[in-house]
Every structure is written in structure tokens, then in C-alpha cells.
Amino acid sequence: MEALTVDHPLVAHKLAVLRDVNTDSPTFRRLTDELVTLLAYEATRDVWVSDVTVETPLGPAPGVQLSRPAPLVIPILRAGLGMLDGMTRLLPTAEVGFLGMARDETTLRPATYADRLPKSLTGRQCYVLDPMLATGGTLAASLRLLLDRGADKVTAICLLAAPEGIRALEEELSNVDREVDVRVVTAAVDERLNDQGFIVPGLGDAGDRLYGCA
């Protein structure tokens, strides 16, 4: 698994404002949208394309177009919804699926409560949107679901990641018995998790900062 931290001054600037406790929800949503578009630029660097020839006003020119089937973008509810517009702005022809994950209070493991995905993901490029890769439990469960349906190329886009979350994904992948290509693209890998499982220094609860606490 590859974990890519996007090193760009605009990414660092927008992330700094997102971290600021004084940034209000409307500004937080706008900057999340902008930051995701920047991260998506790097995340889609290896998107599948096919060669084409187009006619310019002066003659034919070689080019490329996105291959079929279309890439599949998957926001993890609810916070991942705040990243969807920024991603589809860059990939407007992508198809969109949804996953809802919540912690089961008995097993303490993520359980799926919403699943709007194709039954087969064989031959699909999947882009998972989840703002915070903290403990890694939710993203690992999402990754397992996608791989079980045949996906073998998955890119997760996260605003922030913790080392513990990256290790959790690597451990999940160590149990996969076939060759898969998984990447995490993030604006920063922070120091650690605190006792409550929040990324430190982080930016707080991304869902609450996007939408409020209702």
C-alpha cells in the first residue's frame, strides 16, 4: 500500500485554515471542497485512459479520454459527503456510490447501514472519500467490502491521516490473498491519536465542523 502526502503550498494553506478552531462551518465546507479538488488531482494521476484522435480546426491531434467503465466515487457517510463535490468537479463523468458505516456498540466494529454500490466491482477504479483516517476501522471495513466485490484498484482520499490508521489499513491488506493496488492520498499525516481516537493535532470532528452537531 502506498500512502501519498501531497506536498503543495496551496494544500498546506487550506489545511491550516481548516485546522483553525475559529473557522466557521460555511468556510470549512468551502475549503474542504477546494482542498479535495487539489488532492483529487494527485489521486487521479493514474486514472485509466484510452488513446483517441480528435479533429482540431487545423487537423487531427492525438489525445486520451477516460476509459470505460467510469471511475466510481464512494463517499463514506456522513462526513464524506462534504468531499463529494470537490471530487466530481474534477471527475464529472464518474459514477457515485454511497457507504454508511457506524460502530456496532456490541462488537465495537464498523457495521454497514447503507450500501448503494454495484454488486460487482471487478474492473472498476474506486475512489473512497473519508475526511479522517484515524483508527482506520471504518476505512478498513470499507476497503474489505470493496475488495470482496472484486475491486483491485482503490484510492482513499483523506484530509488527514494518523500513523495508526495507516498501519490498520496495511494490516487489513496483509490478509488479502490476491494482488491489489491500494493508495491513500492525504494532505498530512499527523502525530498520533489521543485516548478518544481523535487525530492530534488534527482538526476536530470533520462531520461536526462540516454540518454542525445535529
C-alpha positions in Angstrom: 0.0 0.0 0.0 1.2 3.5 -0.8 0.5 6.5 1.4 1.0 9.8 -0.5 1.1 13.1 1.3 0.5 15.9 -1.2 3.3 18.5 -0.8 1.9 21.7 -2.2 1.7 25.2 -0.7 -2.0 25.6 -1.5 -2.8 22.3 0.1 -0.8 23.4 3.3 -2.5 26.8 3.3 -6.1 25.4 3.1 -5.4 22.7 5.6 -4.1 25.3 8.1 -7.3 27.2 7.9 -9.4 24.0 8.2 -7.4 23.2 11.4 -8.2 26.6 13.0 -10.8 26.3 15.7 -12.2 29.8 14.7 -13.1 28.7 11.1 -16.9 28.6 10.8 -18.8 25.8 9.1 -19.5 27.6 5.8 -15.8 28.4 5.4 -14.9 24.9 6.5 -17.2 23.4 3.8 -15.8 25.7 1.1 -12.2 25.0 1.9 -12.9 21.2 2.2 -14.3 21.4 -1.3 -11.3 23.2 -2.6 -8.8 21.0 -0.8 -10.4 17.8 -2.1 -10.1 19.0 -5.7 -6.4 19.6 -5.2 -6.0 16.1 -3.6 -8.0 14.5 -6.3 -5.7 15.9 -8.9 -2.9 13.8 -7.5 -5.2 10.8 -6.7 -6.3 10.5 -10.3 -2.8 10.8 -11.8 -3.1 7.1 -12.8 -6.7 7.1 -13.8 -7.3 4.7 -16.7 -7.5 6.4 -20.1 -7.7 5.3 -23.8 -5.9 6.8 -26.8 -8.1 8.9 -29.1 -7.6 11.1 -32.1 -9.6 14.4 -32.2 -10.0 16.9 -35.0 -8.7 20.4 -34.2 -9.5 23.4 -36.5 -6.2 22.6 -38.2 -6.1 18.9 -38.3 -6.0 15.7 -36.3 -4.3 15.5 -32.9 -3.6 12.6 -30.6 -5.2 12.7 -27.1 -6.8 10.5 -24.4 -10.2 10.0 -22.9 -11.3 8.3 -19.7 -11.8 4.6 -20.2 -15.0 2.7 -19.5 -16.3 1.7 -17.1 -16.3 5.1 -15.5 -14.5 5.6 -12.2 -16.6 5.0 -9.1 -16.5 7.7 -6.3 -17.7 6.5 -2.9 -18.2 8.9 -0.1 -18.4 7.4 3.4 -21.5 8.9 5.1 -21.8 11.4 6.6 -18.6 13.4 6.5 -17.5 12.0 3.2 -20.4 13.9 1.6 -18.6 17.1 2.2 -15.8 15.9 -0.2 -18.1 14.7 -3.0 -18.5 18.0 -4.9 -14.8 18.7 -4.9 -14.1 15.2 -6.3 -16.8 15.2 -9.0 -15.8 18.6 -10.1 -12.6 17.0 -11.4 -14.3 13.8 -12.5 -17.7 14.9 -13.7 -18.3 11.7 -15.6 -17.6 9.4 -12.6 -20.4 7.3 -11.1 -21.2 7.8 -7.4 -21.9 5.1 -4.8 -22.5 5.5 -1.1 -21.5 3.6 2.0 -22.8 4.3 5.5 -20.7 2.9 8.3 -21.4 3.1 12.1 -19.8 1.4 15.1 -21.7 -1.6 16.4 -22.0 -1.0 20.1 -21.7 -4.7 20.9 -18.7 -5.7 18.8 -17.2 -2.2 18.6 -16.5 -2.8 14.9 -17.9 -0.8 12.0 -21.2 -2.1 10.6 -22.7 -1.1 7.3 -26.0 0.6 7.5 -26.2 1.9 3.9 -24.8 0.3 0.8 -25.5 1.8 -2.7 -22.8 0.1 -4.7 -22.7 -2.3 -7.6 -22.7 -6.0 -6.6 -19.6 -6.5 -8.7 -16.7 -4.0 -8.8 -14.4 -6.1 -11.0 -12.5 -3.9 -13.4 -13.6 -0.7 -11.6 -11.3 2.1 -10.3 -12.7 3.1 -6.9 -12.1 6.4 -5.1 -13.2 6.4 -1.5 -13.8 9.7 0.3 -13.3 9.8 4.1 -12.0 13.0 5.7 -10.2 11.5 8.7 -8.1 8.3 8.6 -7.9 8.0 12.4 -8.1 4.5 13.9 -8.6 3.1 10.4 -11.5 0.9 11.4 -14.1 2.5 9.1 -11.8 2.7 6.1 -10.5 -0.8 6.6 -14.1 -2.2 6.7 -15.0 -0.2 3.6 -11.9 -1.5 1.9 -12.7 -5.1 2.8 -16.2 -4.6 1.3 -14.9 -3.3 -2.0 -12.2 -6.0 -2.3 -14.8 -8.7 -1.5 -16.8 -7.4 -4.5 -13.9 -7.7 -6.8 -12.2 -4.3 -6.7 -8.5 -4.5 -7.1 -7.6 -0.8 -7.5 -8.8 1.5 -4.7 -7.6 5.0 -3.8 -8.7 6.6 -0.5 -8.7 10.4 -0.3 -8.5 11.8 3.2 -7.9 15.3 4.5 -5.8 14.0 7.4 -4.3 10.7 8.4 -2.8 9.2 11.6 0.0 6.7 11.6 -2.2 4.3 13.5 -4.8 4.4 10.7 -2.3 3.8 8.0 -1.0 0.7 9.9 -4.6 -0.6 10.4 -5.0 -0.5 6.6 -1.7 -2.2 6.0 -2.8 -4.9 8.5 -6.1 -5.4 6.7 -4.3 -5.7 3.3 -1.9 -8.3 4.7 -4.9 -10.7 5.0 -5.8 -10.3 1.3 -4.9 -13.3 -0.8 -4.6 -11.6 -4.1 -2.7 -8.7 -5.7 -4.5 -5.4 -5.1 -3.4 -1.8 -5.7 -4.4 0.4 -2.7 -3.3 4.0 -2.1 -4.1 6.7 0.5 -3.8 10.3 -0.7 -3.9 12.9 2.1 -2.9 16.4 2.9 -0.9 15.4 6.0 0.0 12.6 8.3 -0.3 13.9 11.9 1.5 12.9 15.0 -0.8 10.3 16.7 -4.3 9.5 18.1 -5.4 10.7 21.5 -7.2 8.5 24.1 -10.5 9.2 22.4 -9.3 8.2 19.0 -9.0 11.7 17.6 -6.1 12.7 15.4 -3.6 15.1 17.1 -3.3 18.0 16.3 -5.9 17.2 13.7 -8.9 19.5 13.1 -11.6 18.1 15.4 -14.6 16.1 14.2 -14.8 16.7 10.5 -18.5 15.8 10.3 -19.5 18.2 13.1 -17.4 21.0 11.6 -18.9 20.5 8.2 -22.6 20.2 9.2 -22.9 21.0 12.9 -23.7 18.7 15.8 -27.4 17.9 14.9 
